[in-house]
Amino acid sequence: TKDWVNIRSFIHGPMGELRERLGRLSARLLPQDASAAKALADEIGVHLEQLDAAAADYNQVEAGKQYRLALDDFDSFLNLIPTAAEEA
């Protein structure tokens, strides 16, 4: 809906908190996954910063691109979290 103010508020609010939590969680993952998780958490942060910049410029194309890249990296991050079956 091109609600640019809401997009920027969401990035600085809940998504900003998510960035912090991903960083803390990455340190708690299995040693072989921790560095990849940290890199993904950092990359998600970069995408959110670029999404924020695109929203500030009212650039729908770039905002959509950065949003998609952030989601892809988030999915990759989630795939590094072991499931209960993997822990057993």
QUIMO-V996196 format. One record per backbone hydrogen bond with DSSP energy under -0.5 kcal/mol. CO is the residue of the C=O (numbers start at 1). NH is the residue of the N-H. If there is no record, write none. Layout:
[[CO	NH] [CO	NH]]
This chain:
[[2	4] [3	7] [4	8] [5	9] [6	10] [7	11] [8	12] [9	13] [10	15] [13	17] [14	18] [15	19] [16	20] [17	21] [18	22] [19	23] [20	24] [21	25] [22	26] [23	27] [25	28] [25	29] [26	29] [30	33] [30	34] [31	35] [33	37] [34	38] [35	39] [36	40] [37	41] [38	42] [39	43] [40	44] [41	45] [42	46] [43	47] [44	48] [45	49] [46	50] [47	51] [48	52] [49	53] [50	54] [51	55] [52	56] [53	57] [54	59] [55	58] [58	60] [59	63] [60	64] [61	65] [62	66] [63	67] [64	68] [65	69] [66	70] [67	71] [68	72] [69	73] [70	74] [71	75] [72	76] [73	77] [74	78] [75	79] [76	80] [77	80] [78	81] [80	82] [83	87] [84	88]]
